[in-house]
Amino acid sequence: LGFFYHTGDERRIVGIVEVIGEYRKDPTDETGRFGLVEVKAVKDMPTPVTLATLKADPAFGDMVLVKYSRLSVQPVTQEEWKRIGKMGGL
């Protein structure tokens, strides 16, 4: 499972997804640098959790999303998962 995070102007966690396909090269990337996995939506986050909210909470000071928000795929600790789920109304 993973969080679905909107980038751009929104910058917020909006749901949970399940990875349903193994990593493969992105067929639209002519450079061969990028890859993808298939995901399916599992659950919407009742209350989206913004990056600004996470950055304002010292408990997330070491979270990869807070430190390196431009990475597409990032680890989330069990404690971060629980805390974000609670913040989002799950």
C-alpha positions in Angstrom: 0.0 0.0 0.0 1.0 3.6 -0.5 -0.3 7.1 -0.2 -1.5 8.9 -3.3 0.1 12.3 -3.3 -1.0 15.2 -5.6 1.9 17.4 -6.7 1.9 20.8 -8.3 -0.2 23.5 -6.6 -2.1 21.0 -4.4 0.7 19.1 -2.7 -1.4 16.9 -0.5 -2.0 13.2 0.3 -5.5 12.4 -1.1 -5.8 8.6 -0.8 -4.4 5.2 -0.5 -3.4 3.0 -3.4 -2.3 -0.6 -3.8 0.6 -1.6 -6.1 -0.8 -4.2 -8.4 2.0 -4.5 -11.0 5.7 -4.9 -10.9 8.1 -2.1 -11.8 8.7 -1.7 -15.6 10.3 0.9 -17.8 8.0 3.8 -18.8 7.2 3.2 -22.4 6.7 6.9 -23.0 10.2 7.8 -21.8 12.6 7.7 -24.7 15.6 8.2 -22.4 15.0 5.0 -20.5 15.6 6.7 -17.2 12.1 6.4 -15.8 9.9 3.6 -14.7 6.4 2.9 -13.4 4.3 0.5 -11.4 0.5 0.0 -11.8 -1.6 1.0 -8.9 -5.3 0.8 -8.0 -7.2 3.2 -5.7 -8.1 1.6 -2.4 -9.5 4.5 -0.4 -9.9 8.3 -0.5 -8.4 10.3 2.3 -11.6 11.9 3.9 -9.5 14.9 4.8 -6.5 15.4 2.5 -3.2 16.0 4.4 -1.2 18.8 2.9 2.6 19.0 2.7 2.4 22.3 4.6 0.7 20.5 7.5 3.3 17.8 7.5 6.1 20.4 7.4 4.6 22.3 10.3 4.5 19.2 12.6 7.9 18.4 14.2 6.9 14.7 14.3 7.5 14.6 10.5 10.8 16.4 10.6 12.7 13.3 9.3 10.0 12.1 6.9 11.4 11.7 3.4 8.4 13.6 1.9 9.1 16.6 4.0 12.9 16.5 3.2 12.7 15.6 -0.5 9.2 16.3 -1.8 10.2 15.9 -5.4 10.8 12.1 -5.3 8.1 10.1 -6.9 8.3 7.1 -4.7 9.4 7.3 -1.0 9.4 5.1 2.1 7.0 5.9 4.9 7.5 4.5 8.4 4.8 2.7 10.2 4.5 5.5 12.7 4.2 8.1 9.8 1.6 6.0 8.1 -0.5 5.7 11.3 -0.2 9.4 12.1 -1.1 10.6 8.6 -4.0 8.2 8.4 -5.4 9.6 11.6 -4.8 13.2 10.4 -6.7 12.3 7.2 -9.7 10.8 9.0 -9.0 7.1 8.5 
